[in-house]
Amino acid sequence: MKKKNEQSIGEIIREYLKMTQLENHVFETRIAEVWQEALGDRITLETERIHLQSGTLFVTLKSPSLKNDILMRRTVIRTVLNEKLGSEIIKSVIIR
């Protein structure tokens, strides 16, 4: 029988990450992997930086034409990334 104050290891780790504010860094690493899976090598090579802050994914791209393409598809990209991450981590996407 479980006691009320027992937690799974996963819950403890998630709680620790939130308390130490490492959660975003963990998700940034995972998002970079998922970004490449979802968008492919060409777009990944044109990506300078991916940064997650308060649910907003900031993406810096090298190519102006690629920026326009990604801007038009950012809602779809957000949905795909969240699905691959298994959580609604990304609330919005800003392309720079």
N, C-alpha and C positions, 0 to 999 in steps of 0.2 A: 504494500500500500504506500502510495506517495504522500509525503508530507506537503503541506501547502507552500512551504518556502523552498522546495526543491526546484532546480532549474536544469534544463539540458545544457550540455557543453556549448551547443550552438547559441543558445540564449545568452549565456554568460559572455561568450566572445563578442556577440553583437552589442551587448550592454557596455562591455569594456571599450569597444571601438568608438561608441558614441560618447562615452565619458572622456576619452582621451583625444577625441576629434580626429582619430585616424581613419574613421569610416570613409571619408571622402577620398583619402589617398588610396585606400584599398579599391574603392569603386573606380577611381581614375585609371588605375592599372588594368582593371577588368574591362573598363569601357574602351581603352585603347585596343585591347585584344578583340573585343566585339566589333569595334569600328572597322577593323581590317576584315573580319569575317563577313560583315554585312555589306561593306562598300567596295571591297577588293583592293588589290595592290596599287592600282593606278591612283586612286583617290588617297590612299594611305601615304603614298610617296609625296603627294602634293599637300599633305597635312603637316603644318609646322608645330601645332600645339593643341592639346585637348585638356581642358580644365573644367572640373565640376565644382560649382559653388552654390550652395543653398538650393539645390534642385535644378539649377540652370547649367547647361552644358555649353561652354564657350569653345568654339572651334576656330582656329586660325589657319587659313589656307593660303597657298602661294599664288594660285592662278585666279585672276579676276573672273574669267568665264566659268570656271568650276564653282566659284563662290555663288554666282547667279543660279547655276544648276542646283546646288545644294540648298540654297535659300528657298527655291520653289518646292523642294521635296522635304523640307525639314520636319514637317508634321509626320510624314510617313517614316522618315529616318528615326525620329524620336520613338515612335511606336515599335519599330523593329528592334531598336537597341534595348528598350525596356523589356520586350518579350524575351530577347536573348539573355538579359540580365536576370530575368525572373522576378522583377519587381518594378514598381513605378518610381524609379529613382530620378529619372530625368523628367522634369516638368516643362521645360522649354529649351530651345536650342538657339544660340546666338552665333551667327557666322561672321567672322571678321576677315 
